[in-house]
Amino acid sequence: MKNSSRNLKVCTIYMTLLTLVSFGVSAQEFDEFGGFCAISREATGYFSLGQANGRHFLFTPDGHAFLALGINHFHTTQRTDYNRIIEEVKSWGFNSGCYQGPKWMWERIPYSKGINLLEIRSYASEDVFRYEDVFDPSYLEILETKIRNIVEPMVENQLLIGYFLTDMPVWSRSKYGKSWIKYYKSLPEYAPGGQVFQGWKQKYPEANEQEFLALVARQLYSTGTAFIRKYDPNHLIFSDRYSEYDISELVVREVLPFVDAIATQPSNEFHPKYFDYLYSTFQKPIFIADHVSSFETDEYPVTMGQVAKDEESYLKRYNDYIDKIFTLPFIIGFNKCQFENEERPGLLKQGLTKINGEPYDYVSRLNDVHTKSLLRAYTAQ
């Protein structure tokens, strides 16, 4: 919540940016949220969106330009010295936390929060994955309660950047032999969704049934975001965290009126055409909600999102990716996966630190990578 002891009008040197002198902008300062004070607009008291110098930015509650650079999945850590964790994160050049937004993060660093409107995540197990009748008032009542419980505790929190919707959702393809169209065709005619589907079929008998997804998406996005804004009118809302390899233009067009930016989980390789497509097609700034990349180690020859054989070559690849991402004028944020190693059957989901809390050697050099990339973006004319 708001902290009245904060002096919101005074800019101070933000502790993550330790290489300003080497970059030649030692006179520039950053506000307490990490915002770049040389680019400013009217303060709103919460994170907002805007444009300056030909690019999109988040703006801090103080009204200063901010490009989010965060780490995801702190929920797996067993460490409890949260102040120490935040000190480490900032010393590595990160200025924000994750989309899980654990409670201990709420008063320590800018963060975001995920709200899965449905259990249609692509990685959900078969017993968890399920479609819902989004036209059914009883389901919408459950959804409203779920959203209210998530957002009400954070309605006045100035460190909350905003909310992401469903993580890597399945829309246009089948999963476990199920699909949205099969689901709605299976509903009885007296069910709310059954009535909507049959009415649509009668009106458009020759239409491709996949086009019915537009009605489903419109209903879900309009009601879900209305519930968020009902209980929290202060914060930004980002779209579903669409996978680069599973994104439906038909569906995304339905979310546009209800969100402030498009969220995505891109591949580990940099594909500029994908980002250009997103922005040119949907005309919304883009937040990279989660990005997986890793390197092989002696202990773990198989790692999720592997792009390199060792730390040194990985650092070069990562540096190149961050540089390229933040040269794109419509990118407003990037979340790296993840904070701490997570062992899974047959592979490692690699973090910045090992399970014992020890960071990999290259991590100490990330501050320079991050600072230079962000400053180039802030100072580009």
Buried (B, 14 or more C-beta within 10 A) or exposed (E): EEEEEEEBEEBEBBBBBBBBEEBEBEEBBBBBBBBBBBBBBEBBBBBBBBBBBEBBBBBBBBBBBBBBBBBBBBEBBEBEEBEEBBEBBBBBBBBBBBBBBBEBBBEBBBBBBBBBBBBBBBEBEEEEBEBBBBBBEEBBEEBBEBBBEBBEBBBBBBBBBBBBBBBBBBBBEEBEEBBBBEBBBEBEEEBBBBBBBBEBBEEEEEEEBBEBBBBBBBBBBBBBBEBBBEBBEBBBBBBBBBBBEBBBEBBBBBBBEBBBBBBBBBBBEBEEEBBEBBBEEBEBBBBBBBBBBBBBBEEBEEBBBBBBEEBEBBBEBBBEBBBBBBBBBBBBBBBBBBBBBBEEEEBBBBBBBBBEBEBBEBBEBBBBBBBBBBBEBBBEE
